[in-house]
Amino acid sequence: MEKELIVNSSPTEVEIALLENGKLVEIHRQKTSVNFSVGDIFLGTVKKTMPSLNAAFLDIGPRKDAFLHYTDLGPQIKSLIKFTNLVMNKNHNSPYLENFEQEPDNMKNGKIEAVFPKNTNVLVQVLKEPISTKGPRLSCEITIPGRFLVITPFSESVAVSKKIASSEERKRLKLLIESIKPKKFGVIVRTAAEGKKVADLHSEIKDLTDKWEKIYEELRSCREPQKLLSELDKTSSILRDVLSGNFTKIVVNSKEMHDSIRDYLKSIAPERVKILHWHKGNKPIFDQFEITRQIKSSFGKTATLSSGAYIVIEQTEAMHVVDVNSGPKMMKKDQDDASLQINMEAAEEVARQLRLRDIGGLIVIDFIDMKNPEHKTQLYNAMKSFMLSDRAQHTILPLSKFGLMQITRQRVKPAVHIETQEVCPTCNGTGKSAASILVIDAIERDLAFIMQNMSKPKLSLTVHPIIRAYLQRHLYAQQRKWYVKHSSWISIREDSAFQLLQYVFQDANGDKIVLD
């Protein structure tokens, strides 16, 4: 399977699309103003405990308090609180833990108020981003992830990923890590570590302990709740988690981000730098790889399958519900076989939609009814295989006697919602429109104003593909007339995400020229 990562960077947002064999399976959007990211580590202060929930609310800096349940404290919470306060008071002078006297493990079924007096300071890590009206969810089991390893302070355990099938390799990795890890630091060995040399693993342990040192230094000078360590940006974290041998291409449209990703690749996988490309074309990068079209066809209430069948996705307060419909083309003969065929196609699309929209929580799928028990088993096994590439934790139950399949999927951030319906480009939602023939006159008026008020500007004009085709048609194209009139060549670009009458002028740096 070929994987491509397409990165569309703008001043306010980064959009990341993951393609598998040319098909869009994940879309991530990260605004530059986002306050939280899963994996960020904060100094938190307990503001109040809720005995009825066995949980606490902590101030971690931003406006909304964060939620910490007793089950997310971890067995080493007492040691973590002690370390936090010793470092803040400058009574512990090393980030390393070999001389740190740990506290006894915490009870599994204790009470939150026994652990956290009010105004207790403690290191916490974001477990889930804010969702709807809820603040971020926290954990006190601090983990610092790398590509091959994850380190966990105040622990001595070494765990090896179960996805490494070879028992000999698992034993080799465990013995190796036990010999090179720092004292009182646990390590989780990730699947990507399979076959790696000592030097690679030792280098990563050094990088991860350097991050722990950074937390220590920040904590020493910290006096109020704030962020101590940021998780990687979305692009780098995806690269860290999914980069593999079948990752064939990374394309980015920003020179700055291209250089940043290149440096990151050099540090984690120098042999993979050659798959990185900088998109320099006039066509928007998402249009070049047909991602915009796939987004428009994949989001929305209904998704149509190649057979003519379709699925309907509805969200309620408690769950997501998916209804599978055969459509008008279902064969009348061999109805059970036809139902199986449509259900299999729908299962593959549902698995893709769960990843694409990042749907979490409870999902109930109403497949077309099948009487044959073997067909039900086939469908269940197929759904499990379709979900294998999903990195989110999930559980799939067999079809119930009512033909319903239940799936639970890990939710760590709000589901992706992209509005695919567009405001009418001619009336702008009012029911009345300006004459479309006048759009060229409007463009020419703005162009003349820019030429009069800017000294020899190098301009580009971005428009809908239909308008671009009109402006460049024939030998005596409008673009050539502008060159004769203004003695300056105006580059014309197209963007299929634009409304028909929408246009934007940009300067030589690609910045939008605002004329209002």
C-alpha positions in Angstrom: 0.0 0.0 0.0 1.3 3.4 -1.0 1.0 6.3 1.5 1.3 9.9 0.6 1.2 12.9 3.0 0.1 16.2 1.5 0.6 19.3 3.6 -1.2 22.6 2.8 0.3 25.4 4.9 -1.2 28.9 5.2 -0.5 31.7 7.7 -3.4 30.8 10.0 -3.8 27.0 9.5 -2.0 23.8 8.4 -4.0 21.1 6.6 -2.6 17.6 6.4 -4.1 14.9 4.2 -3.1 11.3 4.3 -3.7 9.3 1.1 -3.6 5.5 0.8 -3.4 4.3 -2.8 -4.6 7.8 -3.8 -7.7 7.6 -1.5 -8.1 10.2 1.2 -8.2 8.4 4.6 -7.3 11.1 7.1 -7.5 14.9 7.2 -6.1 17.0 10.0 -6.4 20.7 10.5 -4.3 22.7 13.0 -4.8 26.4 13.6 -1.8 28.4 14.8 -3.9 29.7 17.8 -4.7 26.2 19.3 -4.0 26.2 23.1 -4.0 22.4 23.6 -2.5 19.4 22.0 -2.6 15.8 23.2 0.7 15.1 24.8 1.5 18.6 26.0 2.9 18.6 29.6 1.8 21.3 32.1 2.3 22.4 35.6 -1.2 22.2 37.1 -2.7 23.4 40.3 -5.6 21.6 41.9 -8.5 24.1 42.2 -11.2 21.7 43.6 -11.9 18.0 44.1 -15.3 16.4 43.3 -15.7 13.4 45.6 -18.9 12.3 43.9 -17.0 12.0 40.6 -13.7 10.9 42.3 -12.0 13.5 40.2 -10.4 16.9 40.4 -10.4 20.1 38.3 -7.0 21.7 37.7 -5.8 25.1 36.6 -3.2 24.6 33.8 -3.1 28.1 32.5 -5.8 28.6 29.8 -9.3 29.8 30.7 -11.1 26.5 31.1 -10.2 24.2 34.0 -9.0 20.7 33.1 -10.5 17.4 34.3 -8.4 14.7 36.1 -10.1 11.4 37.1 -8.7 9.2 39.9 -8.1 6.3 37.4 -5.7 8.6 35.4 -3.5 9.3 38.4 -1.2 6.3 37.9 0.5 4.3 40.6 3.4 6.8 40.9 1.3 9.9 41.6 2.7 10.5 45.1 6.3 10.4 43.7 5.2 12.8 41.0 3.8 15.3 43.5 6.9 15.0 45.6 9.2 15.6 42.7 7.2 18.6 41.4 7.3 20.4 44.8 11.0 19.5 45.5 12.0 20.9 42.1 9.9 24.0 42.4 11.4 24.7 45.8 14.9 24.0 44.4 15.4 21.1 46.9 16.2 18.6 44.1 19.1 19.6 41.9 19.1 17.0 39.2 16.5 16.0 36.5 17.6 12.3 36.9 16.0 10.1 39.5 18.7 7.7 40.7 19.0 9.6 44.0 15.3 10.4 44.3 13.5 8.5 47.0 10.2 7.4 45.6 7.0 7.2 47.5 4.8 4.0 47.8 2.5 3.2 44.9 -1.0 4.7 45.0 -4.0 2.5 45.8 -6.2 1.6 42.7 -9.4 2.3 44.5 -8.7 5.3 46.7 -10.3 8.7 47.0 -9.2 11.8 45.1 -9.3 14.1 48.1 -6.8 11.9 49.9 -4.3 12.4 47.1 -4.9 16.1 46.3 -5.3 18.7 49.0 -6.4 22.0 47.5 -3.7 24.0 45.6 -1.5 21.0 45.2 1.0 21.5 42.3 1.6 18.5 40.0 2.9 17.7 36.5 0.1 16.7 34.2 -0.2 15.7 30.6 -3.1 16.3 28.2 -4.9 13.1 27.5 -7.8 14.5 25.4 -8.3 17.8 23.8 -11.4 19.9 24.8 -14.5 18.5 23.2 -17.7 20.6 23.0 -18.3 22.2 26.4 -15.8 19.9 28.2 -12.3 21.1 29.1 -9.2 19.0 28.4 -8.8 15.7 30.1 -5.5 15.1 32.0 -3.3 12.2 33.1 -0.6 12.1 35.7 1.1 9.1 34.0 3.7 11.2 32.2 5.0 9.7 28.9 7.5 11.3 26.5 7.2 9.6 23.1 9.8 9.2 20.3 9.7 7.2 17.1 11.1 4.0 18.5 10.6 4.4 22.3 8.4 6.0 24.9 9.9 6.9 28.3 7.9 6.9 31.5 9.5 8.6 34.6 9.3 7.0 38.1 9.0 3.5 36.6 11.4 0.6 36.1 9.3 -1.5 33.7 10.3 -2.3 30.1 7.4 -3.2 27.8 7.7 -4.3 24.1 5.0 -3.8 21.5 2.9 -6.9 20.9 3.0 -6.2 17.2 6.6 -7.3 17.1 5.9 -11.0 16.4 9.4 -12.5 16.8 9.9 -13.7 20.4 13.7 -13.5 19.9 13.5 -9.9 18.7 11.3 -9.0 21.7 13.8 -10.6 24.1 16.7 -8.8 22.4 15.0 -5.4 22.6 14.0 -5.9 26.2 17.5 -6.9 27.3 19.1 -4.1 25.3 16.8 -1.4 26.7 17.3 -2.6 30.3 21.0 -2.2 29.8 21.0 1.4 28.5 18.0 3.1 30.1 18.4 5.5 33.0 17.5 4.4 36.5 13.9 4.9 37.6 12.7 5.5 34.0 10.4 3.0 32.4 10.5 2.4 28.6 7.9 1.2 26.1 9.4 -0.2 22.9 7.4 0.7 19.8 6.9 -1.4 16.8 9.2 0.8 14.7 12.1 -0.3 16.9 12.1 -3.8 15.4 15.6 -4.6 14.0 17.1 -1.3 15.1 20.7 -1.1 16.3 21.9 -0.1 19.7 23.2 3.2 18.5 19.7 4.2 17.2 17.9 3.3 20.4 20.6 4.8 22.6 20.4 8.1 20.6 16.7 8.2 21.0 16.8 7.6 24.8 19.3 10.5 24.9 16.8 12.8 23.0 13.9 11.8 25.2 15.8 12.3 28.5 16.9 15.7 27.1 13.2 16.6 26.9 12.8 15.5 30.5 15.7 17.8 31.4 13.9 20.6 29.7 10.8 20.0 31.8 13.0 20.0 34.9 14.5 23.3 34.0 11.2 24.9 33.2 9.8 23.6 36.5 12.6 25.1 38.5 11.7 28.6 37.4 7.9 28.0 37.3 5.6 29.7 39.9 2.1 29.4 38.3 0.3 26.9 36.0 1.7 26.9 32.5 2.9 24.7 29.6 6.3 23.1 30.2 6.7 21.0 27.1 4.8 21.0 23.8 4.0 18.0 21.8 5.3 18.1 18.2 3.3 20.0 15.7 0.6 17.9 14.0 2.8 17.3 10.9 5.8 16.0 12.8 3.7 13.9 15.2 2.0 12.2 12.3 5.4 11.6 10.6 6.7 10.2 13.9 3.7 7.8 14.3 3.1 6.6 10.7 6.3 7.0 8.8 7.2 3.5 7.5 8.8 1.8 4.5 5.6 2.1 2.4 5.4 5.8 3.0 6.2 6.9 -0.6 5.8 10.6 -0.8 5.5 13.8 1.4 4.5 16.9 -0.5 4.3 20.4 1.1 3.6 23.8 -0.4 5.5 25.9 2.1 9.3 26.4 1.8 9.6 27.1 5.6 7.7 23.9 6.5 9.5 21.9 3.8 12.8 22.8 5.5 11.4 22.0 8.9 10.2 18.6 7.9 13.5 17.9 6.1 15.4 18.6 9.3 13.0 16.4 11.2 13.4 13.6 8.7 17.2 13.9 8.9 17.0 13.4 12.6 14.6 10.4 12.7 15.1 8.7 9.3 17.8 10.2 7.1 17.2 7.6 4.4 13.7 8.9 3.9 14.6 12.5 3.1 14.3 11.8 -0.7 10.5 11.2 -0.4 10.0 14.9 0.6 9.0 17.3 -2.2 8.2 21.0 -2.3 5.2 21.9 -4.4 5.9 25.0 -6.5 3.1 24.9 -9.0 0.5 27.6 -9.5 -2.3 25.1 -8.9 -3.3 24.7 -5.2 -1.7 21.6 -3.7 -5.0 20.1 -2.6 -6.4 20.6 -6.1 -3.2 19.0 -7.6 -3.8 15.8 -5.7 -7.6 15.9 -6.0 -8.0 16.2 -2.3 -10.5 19.1 -2.5 -12.8 16.9 -4.7 -12.5 14.0 -2.3 -13.3 16.2 0.7 -16.4 17.5 -1.0 -17.6 14.0 -1.9 -16.7 12.4 1.5 -18.1 14.7 4.1 -21.8 15.5 4.5 -24.7 13.4 5.7 -24.6 10.9 2.8 -21.7 9.0 1.2 -22.3 7.2 -2.1 -20.6 4.0 -2.9 -19.4 2.9 -6.4 -22.2 0.3 -6.7 -24.8 2.9 -6.3 -25.5 2.0 -2.6 -25.0 4.7 0.0 -24.5 5.2 3.7 -26.1 7.8 5.9 -24.1 9.1 8.9 -26.0 10.8 11.7 -24.7 12.2 15.0 -26.7 12.2 18.2 -25.7 13.3 21.7 -24.7 9.8 22.7 -23.4 8.1 19.6 -23.0 8.1 15.8 -25.4 6.1 13.8 -24.6 4.7 10.3 -27.4 3.4 8.0 -26.5 1.3 5.0 -28.9 1.5 2.0 -28.9 -0.6 -1.1 -30.0 2.2 -3.5 -32.0 1.5 -6.7 -29.4 -0.8 -8.3 -29.6 -3.8 -6.0 -30.1 -7.1 -7.9 -33.4 -8.8 -7.2 -32.0 -12.3 -7.6 -29.5 -13.8 -5.2 -30.6 -11.2 -2.7 -28.6 -12.5 0.2 -25.4 -12.5 -1.9 -26.1 -9.0 -3.2 -26.7 -7.9 0.4 -23.4 -9.3 1.5 -21.6 -7.6 -1.4 -23.1 -4.2 -0.6 -22.5 -4.6 3.2 -18.8 -5.5 2.5 -18.4 -2.4 0.3 -20.2 -0.3 3.0 -18.0 -1.7 5.8 -14.8 -0.6 3.9 -16.3 2.9 3.5 -17.4 3.1 7.1 -13.9 2.2 8.3 -12.5 5.0 6.0 -15.1 7.5 7.3 -14.3 6.8 10.9 -10.6 7.6 10.3 -11.4 10.5 8.0 -13.9 12.2 10.3 -12.0 11.0 13.4 -15.3 9.8 14.9 -15.0 8.6 18.5 -17.2 7.1 21.1 -20.0 4.6 20.3 -20.8 3.9 16.6 -23.8 1.8 15.7 -24.1 0.5 12.1 -27.3 -0.8 10.6 -26.3 -3.1 7.8 -28.7 -4.5 5.2 -30.3 -7.6 6.8 -28.7 -11.0 6.0 -30.1 -14.4 7.0 -27.0 -16.5 6.3 -24.9 -16.8 9.5 -21.7 -17.4 7.5 -22.3 -14.1 5.7 -22.6 -12.3 9.1 -19.3 -13.8 10.2 -17.6 -12.8 6.9 -18.8 -9.2 7.4 -17.5 -9.1 11.0 -14.1 -10.4 10.0 -14.0 -8.0 7.0 -14.7 -5.0 9.3 -11.9 -6.1 11.6 -9.5 -6.3 8.7 -10.6 -2.9 7.3 -10.0 -1.3 10.7 -6.5 -2.7 11.1 -4.8 0.4 9.7 -6.7 2.6 12.2 -4.3 3.9 14.8 -7.0 4.8 17.3 -7.9 2.1 19.9 -11.2 0.5 18.9 -13.4 -2.5 19.7 -15.7 -4.2 17.2 -18.6 -6.5 18.2 -20.2 -9.1 16.0 -23.6 -8.4 14.4 -26.5 -8.6 16.8 -29.7 -10.5 16.1 -31.2 -7.3 14.8 -28.3 -6.8 12.2 -26.6 -4.0 14.1 -22.8 -3.8 14.6 -21.4 -1.8 17.5 -18.0 -0.2 17.5 -16.3 1.8 20.2 -13.4 4.1 19.0 -11.0 6.1 21.1 -11.9 9.8 21.2 -9.1 12.3 22.0 -10.3 15.4 20.1 -13.5 16.7 18.5 -14.6 14.9 15.3 -13.6 16.6 12.0 -16.5 18.4 10.5 -16.2 20.1 7.1 -19.2 21.9 5.6 -19.5 20.7 2.0 -22.6 22.7 1.1 -21.8 26.0 -0.5 -23.5 29.4 -0.3 -25.1 30.1 -3.7 -22.3 31.8 -5.7 -24.7 34.0 -7.6 -27.0 35.3 -4.8 -24.8 34.9 -1.8 -27.7 33.4 0.1 -30.0 36.4 -0.5 -32.0 35.0 -3.4 -30.9 37.9 -5.6 -27.6 38.2 -7.5 -25.5 40.8 -9.3 -25.1 40.2 -13.0 -22.3 37.6 -13.4 -21.1 39.2 -16.6 -19.9 42.2 -14.4 -17.3 40.1 -12.5 -14.7 40.9 -15.2 -15.4 44.6 -14.8 -15.0 44.3 -11.0 -11.6 42.6 -11.5 -10.5 45.2 -14.0 -11.5 48.1 -11.6 -9.5 46.5 -8.7 -6.6 45.9 -11.0 -6.5 49.5 -12.2 -6.7 50.7 -8.6 -3.8 48.5 -7.5 -1.6 49.6 -10.5 -2.2 53.2 -9.7 -1.4 53.0 -6.0 1.4 50.4 -6.0 4.8 50.9 -7.5 5.4 48.3 -10.2 3.6 45.5 -8.4 4.2 41.9 -9.3 0.6 40.5 -9.1 -1.2 37.2 -9.2 -4.9 36.7 -9.5 -6.7 33.6 -8.0 -10.1 32.8 -9.4 -12.5 29.9 -9.9 -11.3 27.5 -12.7 -14.2 28.6 -15.0 -13.2 32.3 -14.7 -9.6 31.4 -15.3 -10.6 29.6 -18.5 -12.6 32.6 -19.7 -9.7 35.1 -18.9 -7.2 33.0 -20.9 -9.3 31.9 -23.8 -8.4 32.8 -27.4 -5.3 34.5 -28.8 -6.6 37.9 -27.6 -7.1 36.7 -24.0 -8.0 39.2 -21.3 -4.6 38.4 -19.7 -2.8 39.7 -22.8 -4.9 42.8 -22.9 -3.9 43.6 -19.3 -0.2 43.1 -20.1 -0.5 45.7 -23.0 -2.5 48.1 -20.8 -0.5 47.9 -17.6 3.0 46.7 -18.9 2.9 44.0 -16.3 2.1 40.3 -16.6 -0.6 39.2 -14.2 -0.3 35.5 -13.3 -3.7 33.8 -13.1 -4.2 30.9 -10.8 -7.2 28.7 -10.2 -8.7 27.4 -7.0 -11.6 25.0 -7.2 -12.5 25.8 -3.6 -13.4 29.4 -4.7 -17.0 30.3 -5.4 -17.7 31.2 -9.1 -17.5 35.0 -8.7 -14.8 35.0 -6.0 -11.4 36.4 -6.8 -8.3 37.5 -4.8 -5.3 39.6 -5.8 -1.9 38.7 -4.2 1.4 40.4 -4.2 4.9 38.9 -4.9 5.0 37.4 -1.5 1.7 35.6 -1.9 -0.1 37.9 0.6 -3.7 38.9 -0.1 -4.2 42.5 -1.2 -7.1 43.9 0.8 -9.0 46.6 -1.1 -12.0 47.2 1.3 
